[in-house]
Amino acid sequence: MQQWIFLSIAIISEVIATSCLKASEGFTRFWPSVVVVIGYLLAFYLLSLTLKTIPVGIAYAIWSGVGIVLIAIVGWLFLGQKLDVPAIIGLAFIITGVMVINIFSQTTAH
């Protein structure tokens, strides 16, 4: 169970760091840049802990899929980015893929 908590926090940290990249303006603004660096450091550290028990391919698929969906939502809610129907359908496929891995795959550590 602990590995899933680590992976969840790693994903959230990565999403926060990625969300602050634009605000860092190419690392020319101090505080957004600090958030980016700390967020990515925490994310990769926690991902490394996750990989002790979850296979790398599965962990990375979940990390990537959930991260993509969360970043798209953050962009839509806070950064004024638009999500058209094809984008929403694509995100739904990503969510479905992550669910299939978690529910049906025998390679995940439960």
C-alpha positions in Angstrom: 0.0 0.0 0.0 2.9 2.4 0.8 4.2 2.2 -2.7 0.8 3.5 -4.1 1.0 6.4 -1.6 4.5 7.2 -2.8 3.4 7.0 -6.5 0.4 9.2 -5.8 2.5 11.9 -4.1 5.1 11.6 -6.8 2.4 12.2 -9.5 1.0 15.2 -7.6 4.5 16.7 -7.1 5.2 16.3 -10.8 1.9 17.9 -11.7 2.6 20.9 -9.4 6.2 21.3 -10.8 5.0 21.1 -14.4 2.2 23.6 -13.7 4.7 26.1 -12.4 7.0 25.8 -15.4 5.1 28.5 -17.3 5.1 30.8 -14.3 8.9 30.4 -13.9 9.3 32.1 -17.3 12.3 30.1 -18.3 13.6 29.9 -14.7 13.9 33.7 -14.6 11.4 34.1 -11.7 12.7 32.8 -8.4 9.7 31.3 -6.5 8.1 29.5 -9.3 11.5 28.1 -10.3 12.0 26.9 -6.7 8.6 25.1 -6.8 9.6 23.5 -10.1 12.9 22.2 -8.8 11.6 21.0 -5.4 8.5 19.4 -7.1 10.6 17.5 -9.6 13.2 16.4 -6.9 10.4 15.1 -4.7 8.6 13.5 -7.6 11.6 11.5 -8.8 12.7 10.6 -5.3 9.3 9.2 -4.5 9.1 7.5 -7.9 12.4 5.8 -7.1 10.9 4.4 -3.9 7.9 3.2 -5.8 10.1 1.2 -8.1 11.3 -1.0 -5.3 8.0 -2.9 -5.4 6.1 -1.8 -8.6 7.6 -2.8 -12.0 9.1 0.2 -13.8 6.8 -0.2 -16.9 3.7 -0.3 -14.8 4.7 2.6 -12.5 5.7 4.7 -15.4 2.5 4.0 -17.3 0.5 5.1 -14.3 2.7 8.1 -13.6 2.5 9.2 -17.2 -1.2 8.6 -17.7 -2.4 10.1 -14.5 0.0 13.0 -14.9 -1.2 13.8 -18.5 -4.8 13.8 -17.4 -4.1 16.0 -14.3 -2.0 18.5 -16.3 -4.7 18.8 -18.9 -7.3 19.5 -16.1 -5.0 22.1 -14.5 -4.4 23.7 -17.8 -8.1 23.9 -18.4 -9.1 25.1 -14.9 -6.3 27.5 -14.2 -4.4 28.3 -17.4 -7.2 29.0 -19.8 -6.4 26.1 -22.1 -9.2 24.6 -24.1 -10.1 21.0 -24.3 -12.0 20.0 -27.4 -13.9 16.8 -27.9 -11.0 14.8 -29.4 -8.8 15.9 -26.5 -11.5 14.7 -24.0 -11.9 11.4 -25.8 -8.1 10.9 -25.8 -7.9 11.7 -22.0 -10.8 9.2 -21.4 -8.7 6.5 -23.3 -5.7 7.3 -21.0 -7.9 7.0 -17.9 -9.3 3.7 -19.2 -5.8 2.4 -19.8 -4.6 3.2 -16.3 -7.7 1.5 -14.9 -7.1 -1.6 -17.0 -3.6 -1.8 -15.7 -4.7 -1.4 -12.1 -7.7 -3.7 -12.2 -6.6 -6.5 -14.6 -2.8 -6.6 -14.8 -1.1 -9.3 -12.8 2.2 -7.4 -13.0 1.2 -4.7 -10.5 2.2 -5.1 -6.8 -1.0 -5.2 -4.7 
